Amino acid sequence: MTDGSGSHPHTDGGVRKLVGVRLREAGLSLFYLTGCRRYAPVCLGWRDARPETPQSMEFQKSVSQMAALCRRRRVDAIAVTAHHEPHCDHAAAAHLAYAVARCAKRPIRVAEYCVWAPHLPVKAFTPLRTRSMPIGKRRRALRAHRSQLTLSYGPGFRLPADEQRMAARDILFVRTGR
């Protein structure tokens, strides 16, 4: 969704390079998860840590673009970072997902997952456990994001080591009554 440019300090031309690195990392991670290169990640071009607001034209353009993609690919579910995440990009992604689901002209279930935030309340959300995935496959996909895990791109954001441990399953939260 965002270009990833805010995670590291950069100098002359470094922004474009970092954006390219982050996009390649996302593509490699997707390949490790799916085993094919049929689909490439879609970057909406939003600036990192400066997400568009639902009232902006850019947000509405992104909703239209993603809704059209969902129709073409017959998407019936979107997994997205939770709406109450402390990172503004994560919260904006949830707002975008719900807007896309409303505009897609097909039924789409939105399932939220927590990254930094606590689990969602069971009264408003139904928790769902995903199928198990080999931990090695998940770890390899995460490791594709070298710029956020190692010093390979200099100083900047690093995912703490304890956050890099992954369970075989995720817990997704679907709003009750949807």
N, CA, C and O of each residue as an XYZ file, in Angstrom:
712
protein
N       0.825     -1.179      0.000
C       0.000      0.000      0.000
C       0.875      1.249      0.000
O       0.737      2.112     -0.867
N       1.782      1.341      0.987
C       2.683      2.495      1.023
C       4.008      2.115      0.372
O       4.287      0.940      0.134
N       4.809      3.123      0.094
C       6.047      2.890     -0.647
C       7.224      2.442      0.214
O       8.273      2.088     -0.324
N       7.076      2.449      1.530
C       8.153      1.992      2.401
C       9.284      2.980      2.586
O      10.299      2.641      3.195
N       9.139      4.192      2.078
C      10.240      5.158      2.078
C      10.564      5.746      3.443
O      11.629      6.342      3.606
N       9.696      5.601      4.416
C       9.927      6.233      5.710
C      10.650      5.381      6.728
O      10.905      5.840      7.842
N      10.987      4.147      6.377
C      11.568      3.249      7.374
C      13.053      3.476      7.627
O      13.578      3.026      8.646
N      13.731      4.158      6.728
C      15.173      4.381      6.850
C      15.513      5.805      6.422
O      14.882      6.353      5.518
N      16.514      6.405      7.076
C      16.981      7.707      6.587
C      17.658      7.501      5.229
O      18.250      6.450      4.984
N      17.573      8.486      4.361
C      18.182      8.346      3.042
C      18.681      9.695      2.549
O      18.272     10.753      3.027
N      19.574      9.617      1.579
C      20.142     10.828      0.986
C      19.885     10.804     -0.514
O      19.123      9.974     -1.008
N      20.512     11.700     -1.219
C      20.344     11.871     -2.669
C      19.963     10.584     -3.406
O      20.753      9.642     -3.469
N      18.771     10.552     -3.950
C      18.325      9.410     -4.739
C      18.017      8.172     -3.934
O      17.556      7.171     -4.481
N      18.266      8.229     -2.637
C      18.049      7.058     -1.797
C      16.597      6.668     -1.641
O      16.294      5.497     -1.409
N      15.697      7.621     -1.763
C      14.271      7.318     -1.610
C      13.826      6.354     -2.700
O      13.201      5.333     -2.412
N      14.146      6.675     -3.952
C      13.746      5.797     -5.059
C      14.357      4.414     -4.907
O      13.706      3.403     -5.169
N      15.601      4.381     -4.486
C      16.272      3.090     -4.310
C      15.575      2.277     -3.222
O      15.317      1.087     -3.403
N      15.273      2.912     -2.099
C      14.601      2.209     -1.006
C      13.216      1.728     -1.434
O      12.833      0.600     -1.123
N      12.471      2.559     -2.136
C      11.143      2.162     -2.619
C      11.264      0.936     -3.523
O      10.465      0.006     -3.416
N      12.253      0.930     -4.404
C      12.481     -0.223     -5.278
C      12.856     -1.472     -4.497
O      12.367     -2.565     -4.783
N      13.727     -1.302     -3.510
C      14.134     -2.430     -2.661
C      12.921     -3.016     -1.956
O      12.727     -4.231     -1.953
N      12.106     -2.155     -1.358
C      10.941     -2.628     -0.602
C       9.937     -3.345     -1.508
O       9.336     -4.338     -1.096
N       9.751     -2.859     -2.722
C       8.833     -3.507     -3.658
C       9.375     -4.874     -4.082
O       8.618     -5.842     -4.165
N      10.674     -4.957     -4.349
C      11.280     -6.255     -4.698
C      11.173     -7.228     -3.531
O      10.903     -8.412     -3.735
N      11.384     -6.740     -2.306
C      11.259     -7.606     -1.130
C       9.836     -8.151     -1.012
O       9.642     -9.328     -0.706
N       8.855     -7.306     -1.252
C       7.451     -7.748     -1.184
C       7.176     -8.813     -2.242
O       6.491     -9.800     -1.970
N       7.708     -8.615     -3.444
C       7.519     -9.602     -4.505
C       8.167    -10.933     -4.171
O       7.584    -11.989     -4.419
N       9.364    -10.892     -3.614
C      10.060    -12.115     -3.227
C       9.309    -12.828     -2.109
O       9.174    -14.052     -2.131
N       8.826    -12.077     -1.145
C       8.057    -12.659     -0.047
C       6.797    -13.345     -0.573
O       6.469    -14.456     -0.156
N       6.100    -12.685     -1.479
C       4.897    -13.265     -2.078
C       5.240    -14.548     -2.833
O       4.501    -15.529     -2.757
N       6.345    -14.544     -3.553
C       6.793    -15.745     -4.258
C       7.064    -16.884     -3.275
O       6.667    -18.023     -3.523
N       7.730    -16.590     -2.173
C       8.021    -17.628     -1.180
C       6.740    -18.206     -0.579
O       6.688    -19.392     -0.251
N       5.724    -17.387     -0.435
C       4.455    -17.868      0.130
C       3.632    -18.667     -0.874
O       3.002    -19.662     -0.514
N       3.638    -18.235     -2.131
C       2.758    -18.854     -3.123
C       3.449    -19.862     -4.025
O       2.798    -20.747     -4.581
N       4.761    -19.737     -4.174
C       5.488    -20.636     -5.059
C       5.370    -20.276     -6.535
O       5.825    -21.034     -7.392
N       4.766    -19.133     -6.845
C       4.665    -18.720     -8.250
C       4.855    -17.207     -8.358
O       4.739    -16.472     -7.378
N       5.147    -16.778     -9.562
C       5.339    -15.341     -9.811
C       4.181    -14.777    -10.641
O       4.315    -13.737    -11.285
N       3.067    -15.464    -10.615
C       1.910    -15.058    -11.420
C       1.384    -13.677    -11.035
O       0.979    -12.897    -11.897
N       1.393    -13.384     -9.746
C       0.875    -12.099     -9.279
C       1.992    -11.291     -8.628
O       2.809    -11.823     -7.878
N       2.008    -10.027     -8.923
C       2.983     -9.121     -8.313
C       2.260     -8.269     -7.273
O       1.069     -7.993     -7.419
N       2.963     -7.853     -6.236
C       2.330     -6.955     -5.261
C       1.886     -5.664     -5.950
O       2.538     -5.185     -6.878
N       0.789     -5.123     -5.489
C       0.282     -3.856     -6.015
C       0.663     -2.773     -5.022
O       0.268     -2.825     -3.857
N       1.424     -1.799     -5.477
C       1.775     -0.671     -4.621
C       0.919      0.513     -5.033
O       0.909      0.908     -6.199
N       0.211      1.070     -4.081
C      -0.667      2.197     -4.378
C       0.088      3.519     -4.439
O      -0.473      4.540     -4.837
N       1.356      3.500     -4.045
C       2.168      4.707     -4.134
C       1.966      5.696     -2.997
O       2.461      6.822     -3.062
N       1.252      5.296     -1.968
C       1.092      6.187     -0.820
C       2.436      6.301     -0.119
O       3.183      5.325     -0.054
N       2.754      7.477      0.405
C       4.021      7.662      1.119
C       3.965      6.962      2.468
O       2.950      6.993      3.164
N       5.056      6.344      2.814
C       5.171      5.631      4.081
C       4.922      6.576      5.251
O       5.452      7.687      5.290
N       4.115      6.127      6.196
C       3.782      6.871      7.419
C       3.006      8.160      7.134
O       2.900      9.027      8.001
N       2.473      8.284      5.935
C       1.618      9.426      5.565
C       0.463      8.915      4.712
O       0.309      9.327      3.562
N      -0.351      8.020      5.271
C      -1.412      7.428      4.453
C      -2.469      8.453      4.052
O      -2.676      9.462      4.725
N      -3.113      8.167      2.960
C      -4.208      9.014      2.501
C      -5.386      8.886      3.467
O      -5.561      7.850      4.109
N      -6.182      9.934      3.564
C      -7.376      9.891      4.412
C      -8.566      9.482      3.551
O      -8.557      9.703      2.340
N      -9.594      8.886      4.165
C     -10.764      8.465      3.383
C     -11.424      9.596      2.590
O     -12.130      9.334      1.617
N     -11.202     10.834      2.992
C     -11.805     11.968      2.286
C     -10.991     12.407      1.061
O     -11.487     13.179      0.240
N      -9.776     11.935      0.931
C      -8.911     12.415     -0.153
C      -9.253     11.753     -1.491
O      -9.771     10.637     -1.539
N      -8.954     12.460     -2.550
C      -9.161     11.932     -3.905
C      -8.272     10.709     -4.143
O      -8.686      9.749     -4.793
N      -7.047     10.753     -3.613
C      -6.122      9.628     -3.798
C      -6.663      8.359     -3.130
O      -6.527      7.263     -3.673
N      -7.276      8.511     -1.954
C      -7.884      7.366     -1.270
C      -8.998      6.798     -2.144
O      -9.065      5.587     -2.356
N      -9.868      7.662     -2.649
C     -10.989      7.210     -3.478
C     -10.491      6.546     -4.766
O     -11.069      5.562     -5.228
N      -9.429      7.085     -5.332
C      -8.821      6.479     -6.525
C      -8.301      5.079     -6.193
O      -8.471      4.147     -6.980
N      -7.672      4.937     -5.037
C      -7.156      3.635     -4.612
C      -8.290      2.648     -4.376
O      -8.175      1.472     -4.721
N      -9.388      3.124     -3.788
C     -10.556      2.259     -3.577
C     -11.054      1.739     -4.923
O     -11.301      0.544     -5.080
N     -11.198      2.635     -5.887
C     -11.676      2.233     -7.220
C     -10.732      1.233     -7.875
O     -11.170      0.239     -8.455
N      -9.431      1.506     -7.776
C      -8.420      0.622     -8.370
C      -8.473     -0.767     -7.736
O      -8.462     -1.774     -8.444
N      -8.531     -0.822     -6.419
C      -8.536     -2.109     -5.728
C      -9.864     -2.847     -5.912
O      -9.878     -4.072     -6.027
N     -10.980     -2.111     -5.940
C     -12.286     -2.743     -6.170
C     -12.324     -3.379     -7.558
O     -12.850     -4.479     -7.724
N     -11.768     -2.692     -8.550
C     -11.709     -3.250     -9.906
C     -10.840     -4.507     -9.932
O     -11.186     -5.489    -10.589
N      -9.723     -4.478     -9.226
C      -8.852     -5.647     -9.136
C      -9.590     -6.813     -8.479
O      -9.477     -7.954     -8.929
N     -10.338     -6.531     -7.426
C     -11.105     -7.582     -6.741
C     -12.158     -8.189     -7.665
O     -12.392     -9.397     -7.633
N     -12.786     -7.362     -8.480
C     -13.776     -7.886     -9.435
C     -13.090     -8.762    -10.483
O     -13.552     -9.867    -10.769
N     -11.989     -8.272    -11.054
C     -11.276     -9.029    -12.092
C     -10.776    -10.370    -11.581
O     -10.860    -11.382    -12.277
N     -10.263    -10.371    -10.377
C      -9.659    -11.599     -9.836
C     -10.628    -12.406     -8.973
O     -10.260    -13.424     -8.387
N     -11.876    -11.930     -8.905
C     -12.929    -12.613     -8.143
C     -12.533    -12.830     -6.682
O     -12.707    -13.915     -6.126
N     -12.011    -11.796     -6.093
C     -11.608    -11.833     -4.683
C     -12.857    -11.873     -3.813
O     -13.793    -11.103     -4.030
N     -12.875    -12.763     -2.836
C     -14.016    -12.818     -1.920
C     -13.618    -12.588     -0.466
O     -14.472    -12.613      0.421
N     -12.329    -12.366     -0.213
C     -11.871    -12.087      1.154
C     -10.604    -11.239      1.101
O      -9.763    -11.399      0.217
N     -10.493    -10.340      2.062
C      -9.300     -9.506      2.208
C      -8.821     -9.642      3.648
O      -9.578     -9.378      4.582
N      -7.574    -10.049      3.829
C      -6.950    -10.049      5.156
C      -6.135     -8.764      5.250
O      -5.352     -8.447      4.354
N      -6.325     -8.032      6.334
C      -5.715     -6.710      6.457
C      -5.327     -6.445      7.903
O      -5.915     -7.010      8.825
N      -4.346     -5.595      8.094
C      -3.973     -5.196      9.447
C      -5.166     -4.540     10.131
O      -5.989     -3.893      9.484
N      -5.250     -4.714     11.441
C      -6.420     -4.286     12.215
C      -6.589     -2.769     12.247
O      -5.619     -2.014     12.195
N      -7.837     -2.354     12.334
C      -8.174     -0.921     12.303
C      -7.645     -0.162     13.518
O      -7.504      1.060     13.467
N      -7.350     -0.870     14.609
C      -6.875     -0.196     15.822
C      -5.357     -0.308     16.002
O      -4.836     -0.059     17.089
N      -4.665     -0.679     14.945
C      -3.203     -0.761     15.004
C      -2.615      0.623     15.287
O      -3.129      1.624     14.789
N      -1.543      0.690     16.082
C      -0.938      1.989     16.377
C      -0.201      2.612     15.184
O      -0.036      3.831     15.144
N       0.242      1.811     14.221
C       0.928      2.368     13.051
C      -0.134      2.910     12.095
O      -1.058      2.194     11.711
N       0.005      4.159     11.721
C      -1.010      4.820     10.882
C      -1.221      4.103      9.551
O      -2.346      4.066      9.054
N      -0.176      3.537      8.966
C      -0.333      2.808      7.701
C      -1.196      1.565      7.890
O      -2.009      1.231      7.029
N      -1.018      0.884      9.016
C      -1.805     -0.319      9.290
C      -3.277      0.026      9.454
O      -4.142     -0.652      8.900
N      -3.564      1.077     10.213
C      -4.959      1.497     10.415
C      -5.575      1.942      9.091
O      -6.727      1.613      8.807
N      -4.833      2.677      8.287
C      -5.339      3.138      6.987
C      -5.631      1.963      6.056
O      -6.585      2.008      5.279
N      -4.823      0.921      6.132
C      -5.059     -0.263      5.305
C      -6.417     -0.879      5.626
O      -7.128     -1.323      4.725
N      -6.776     -0.907      6.906
C      -8.087     -1.447      7.293
C      -9.210     -0.583      6.734
O     -10.188     -1.107      6.199
N      -9.077      0.730      6.852
C     -10.100      1.628      6.294
C     -10.239      1.403      4.784
O     -11.348      1.380      4.251
N      -9.114      1.239      4.112
C      -9.130      1.002      2.674
C      -9.823     -0.323      2.354
O     -10.647     -0.385      1.442
N      -9.499     -1.374      3.093
C     -10.090     -2.692      2.831
C     -11.609     -2.663      2.966
O     -12.319     -3.222      2.129
N     -12.108     -2.015      4.015
C     -13.565     -1.935      4.190
C     -14.207     -1.104      3.083
O     -15.298     -1.437      2.620
N     -13.554     -0.038      2.654
C     -14.088      0.780      1.558
C     -14.106     -0.022      0.255
O     -15.065      0.062     -0.513
N     -13.058     -0.791      0.007
C     -13.001     -1.640     -1.187
C     -14.124     -2.670     -1.142
O     -14.801     -2.893     -2.146
N     -14.325     -3.294      0.006
C     -15.384     -4.301      0.142
C     -16.758     -3.699     -0.153
O     -17.610     -4.356     -0.751
N     -16.972     -2.459      0.262
C     -18.262     -1.799      0.005
C     -18.452     -1.457     -1.471
O     -19.583     -1.430     -1.957
N     -17.364     -1.199     -2.184
C     -17.456     -0.708     -3.568
C     -17.195     -1.773     -4.634
O     -17.296     -1.472     -5.823
N     -16.871     -2.971     -4.260
C     -16.405     -3.973     -5.221
C     -17.506     -4.608     -6.067
O     -17.209     -5.303     -7.038
N     -18.754     -4.384     -5.721
C     -19.887     -4.966     -6.459
C     -19.852     -6.484     -6.448
O     -20.288     -7.138     -7.395
N     -19.335     -7.024     -5.377
C     -19.335     -8.469     -5.131
C     -19.117     -8.650     -3.633
O     -18.514     -7.789     -2.991
N     -19.593     -9.745     -3.071
C     -19.402     -9.940     -1.629
C     -17.928    -10.181     -1.293
O     -17.288    -11.070     -1.854
N     -17.412     -9.388     -0.383
C     -16.030     -9.544      0.088
C     -16.045     -9.482      1.606
O     -16.578     -8.543      2.197
N     -15.462    -10.481      2.222
C     -15.328    -10.514      3.680
C     -13.978     -9.919      4.047
O     -12.950    -10.292      3.482
N     -13.989     -9.006      4.985
C     -12.748     -8.399      5.475
C     -12.392     -9.060      6.800
O     -13.210     -9.115      7.718
N     -11.172     -9.558      6.890
C     -10.674    -10.184      8.115
C      -9.439     -9.407      8.568
O      -8.479     -9.252      7.814
N      -9.478     -8.927      9.795
C      -8.375     -8.132     10.335
C      -7.415     -9.026     11.125
O      -7.827    -10.018     11.727
N      -6.148     -8.664     11.113
C      -5.174     -9.352     11.959
C      -4.343     -8.308     12.694
O      -4.129     -7.198     12.206
N      -3.891     -8.686     13.859
C      -3.154     -7.764     14.725
C      -1.652     -7.965     14.547
O      -1.158     -9.092     14.530
N      -0.947     -6.864     14.418
C       0.508     -6.889     14.327
C       1.088     -6.386     15.640
O       1.754     -7.133     16.356
N       0.834     -5.114     15.956
C       1.342     -4.511     17.191
C       0.236     -4.372     18.237
O       0.525     -4.282     19.430
N      -0.999     -4.353     17.814
C      -2.136     -4.079     18.706
C      -2.628     -5.354     19.391
O      -2.359     -6.463     18.929
N      -3.356     -5.180     20.507
C      -3.954     -6.349     21.164
C      -5.088     -6.914     20.307
O      -5.605     -6.242     19.414
N      -5.463     -8.159     20.596
C      -6.556     -8.797     19.857
C      -7.833     -7.984     19.961
O      -8.033     -7.230     20.913
N      -8.680     -8.146     18.981
C      -9.947     -7.411     18.926
C     -10.977     -8.045     19.859
O     -10.893     -9.239     20.144
N     -11.957     -7.259     20.342
C     -12.959     -7.787     21.274
C     -13.871     -8.820     20.607
O     -14.376     -8.602     19.506
N     -14.069     -9.938     21.290
C     -14.873    -11.034     20.752
C     -16.336    -10.629     20.575
O     -17.030    -11.207     19.738
N     -16.819     -9.653     21.339
C     -18.210     -9.217     21.184
C     -18.459     -8.602     19.809
O     -19.537     -8.779     19.242
N     -17.498     -7.899     19.279
C     -17.670     -7.226     17.992
C     -17.051     -7.995     16.825
O     -17.363     -7.719     15.666
N     -16.179     -8.955     17.123
C     -15.465     -9.691     16.083
C     -15.466    -11.181     16.390
O     -15.402    -11.593     17.548
N     -15.538    -11.972     15.345
C     -15.417    -13.417     15.481
C     -13.986    -13.802     15.127
O     -13.534    -13.541     14.012
N     -13.264    -14.422     16.069
C     -11.895    -14.839     15.747
C     -11.899    -16.117     14.896
O     -12.679    -17.036     15.143
N     -11.029    -16.157     13.909
C     -10.874    -17.324     13.043
C      -9.408    -17.713     13.008
O      -8.537    -16.860     12.835
N      -9.137    -18.990     13.170
C      -7.764    -19.476     13.053
C      -7.529    -19.925     11.621
O      -8.340    -20.652     11.048
N      -6.420    -19.489     11.047
C      -6.087    -19.906      9.683
C      -5.567    -21.335      9.697
O      -5.234    -21.885     10.747
N      -5.505    -21.917      8.521
C      -4.884    -23.235      8.403
C      -3.406    -23.106      8.728
O      -2.803    -22.042      8.592
N      -2.857    -24.198      9.149
C      -1.439    -24.229      9.471
C      -0.606    -24.084      8.193
O      -0.961    -24.607      7.137
N       0.496    -23.370      8.318
C       1.442    -23.215      7.214
C       2.818    -23.580      7.772
O       3.136    -23.224      8.907
N       3.624    -24.275      7.000
C       4.957    -24.616      7.509
C       5.697    -23.364      7.995
O       5.784    -22.358      7.290
N       6.220    -23.456      9.206
C       6.895    -22.302      9.799
C       8.088    -21.870      8.950
O       8.363    -20.676      8.834
N       8.792    -22.824      8.361
C       9.925    -22.482      7.504
C       9.513    -21.637      6.311
O      10.245    -20.734      5.907
N       8.358    -21.920      5.750
C       7.852    -21.150      4.612
C       7.542    -19.718      5.047
O       7.880    -18.761      4.350
N       6.900    -19.584      6.198
C       6.572    -18.255      6.722
C       7.846    -17.482      7.058
O       7.964    -16.296      6.753
N       8.795    -18.171      7.691
C      10.051    -17.529      8.077
C      10.804    -17.043      6.837
O      11.354    -15.942      6.828
N      10.823    -17.868      5.798
C      11.519    -17.486      4.564
C      10.855    -16.255      3.932
O      11.541    -15.358      3.442
N       9.530    -16.220      3.947
C       8.807    -15.060      3.396
C       9.132    -13.800      4.195
O       9.342    -12.733      3.618
N       9.173    -13.922      5.510
C       9.514    -12.767      6.343
C      10.953    -12.331      6.085
O      11.235    -11.136      5.997
N      11.851    -13.285      5.964
C      13.270    -12.971      5.755
C      13.522    -12.267      4.419
O      14.573    -11.653      4.239
N      12.588    -12.345      3.496
C      12.735    -11.633      2.222
C      12.788    -10.126      2.444
O      13.308     -9.393      1.603
N      12.258     -9.663      3.562
C      12.230     -8.227      3.868
C      13.516     -7.817      4.591
O      13.473     -7.311      5.712
N      14.653     -8.040      3.937
C      15.965     -7.802      4.545
C      16.149     -6.375      5.028
O      16.806     -6.148      6.044
N      15.578     -5.406      4.316
C      15.784     -4.006      4.699
C      15.176     -3.701      6.064
O      15.550     -2.716      6.700
N      14.252     -4.525      6.515
C      13.619     -4.299      7.815
C      14.094     -5.281      8.885
O      13.664     -5.211     10.036
N      14.976     -6.188      8.501
C      15.440     -7.205      9.447
C      16.935     -7.138      9.719
O      17.394     -7.577     10.774
N      17.693     -6.597      8.787
C      19.153     -6.605      8.897
C      19.703     -5.193      8.692
O      18.951     -4.250      8.443
N      21.003     -5.068      8.798
C      21.664     -3.783      8.554
C      21.974     -3.576      7.074
O      22.703     -2.649      6.720
N      21.425     -4.432      6.202
C      21.755     -4.371      4.775
C      21.408     -3.035      4.136
O      21.972     -2.690      3.097
N      20.503     -2.284      4.725
C      20.151     -0.990      4.154
C      20.475      0.145      5.116
O      19.887      1.223      5.028
N      21.392     -0.089      6.018
C      21.819      0.959      6.940
C      20.870      1.129      8.114
O      20.036      0.264      8.377
N      20.999      2.248      8.820
C      20.170      2.471     10.003
C      18.703      2.669      9.607
O      18.391      3.074      8.487
N      17.839      2.380     10.533
C      16.401      2.539     10.287
C      15.609      1.502     11.043
O      16.111      0.887     11.984
N      14.374      1.307     10.635
C      13.490      0.372     11.325
C      14.017     -1.053     11.237
O      14.445     -1.505     10.175
N      13.982     -1.746     12.355
C      14.307     -3.172     12.415
C      13.203     -3.865     13.198
O      12.847     -3.434     14.294
N      12.669     -4.923     12.643
C      11.698     -5.728     13.373
C      12.455     -6.443     14.484
O      13.407     -7.174     14.208
N      12.045     -6.242     15.744
C      12.748     -6.894     16.847
C      12.768     -8.416     16.677
O      11.824     -9.001     16.146
N      13.846     -9.042     17.129
C      14.022    -10.487     16.965
C      12.852    -11.277     17.534
O      12.423    -12.259     16.929
N      12.323    -10.861     18.698
C      11.216    -11.619     19.288
C       9.945    -11.513     18.441
O       9.082    -12.388     18.515
N       9.822    -10.460     17.643
C       8.662    -10.308     16.755
C       8.830    -11.131     15.473
O       7.876    -11.305     14.714
N      10.032    -11.629     15.237
C      10.277    -12.416     14.029
C       9.891    -13.877     14.197
O       9.842    -14.619     13.216
N       9.620    -14.295     15.412
C       9.158    -15.663     15.642
C       7.702    -15.751     15.219
O       6.880    -14.927     15.621
N       7.389    -16.738     14.419
C       6.036    -16.824     13.881
C       5.392    -18.156     14.226
O       6.037    -19.204     14.211
N       4.118    -18.090     14.533
C       3.341    -19.307     14.762
C       2.977    -19.916     13.409
O       3.100    -19.263     12.372
N       2.535    -21.153     13.428
C       2.135    -21.820     12.188
C       0.792    -21.306     11.683
O       0.460    -21.469     10.509
N       0.016    -20.679     12.579
C      -1.315    -20.173     12.225
C      -1.439    -18.711     12.619
O      -0.699    -18.210     13.466
N      -2.386    -18.042     11.991
C      -2.729    -16.675     12.368
C      -4.133    -16.672     12.944
O      -4.913    -17.599     12.726
N      -4.439    -15.628     13.674
C      -5.813    -15.405     14.120
C      -6.320    -14.180     13.378
O      -5.749    -13.094     13.479
N      -7.390    -14.368     12.636
C      -8.043    -13.282     11.913
C      -9.332    -12.934     12.641
O      -9.924    -13.786     13.303
N      -9.767    -11.689     12.519
C     -10.980    -11.230     13.192
C     -11.944    -10.668     12.156
O     -11.613     -9.745     11.412
N     -13.146    -11.244     12.123
C     -14.185    -10.795     11.192
C     -15.270    -10.113     12.007
O     -15.731    -10.649     13.014
N     -15.673     -8.931     11.570
C     -16.731     -8.206     12.291
C     -17.984     -9.058     12.372
O     -18.393     -9.673     11.387
N     -18.585     -9.090     13.542
C     -19.807     -9.851     13.742
C     -20.936     -9.194     12.959
O     -21.030     -7.969     12.896
N     -21.788    -10.015     12.366
C     -22.926     -9.484     11.629
C     -22.611     -9.086     10.208
O     -23.451     -8.467      9.554
N     -21.434     -9.415      9.699
C     -21.088     -9.085      8.301
C     -20.997    -10.338      7.499
O     -20.717    -10.286      6.301
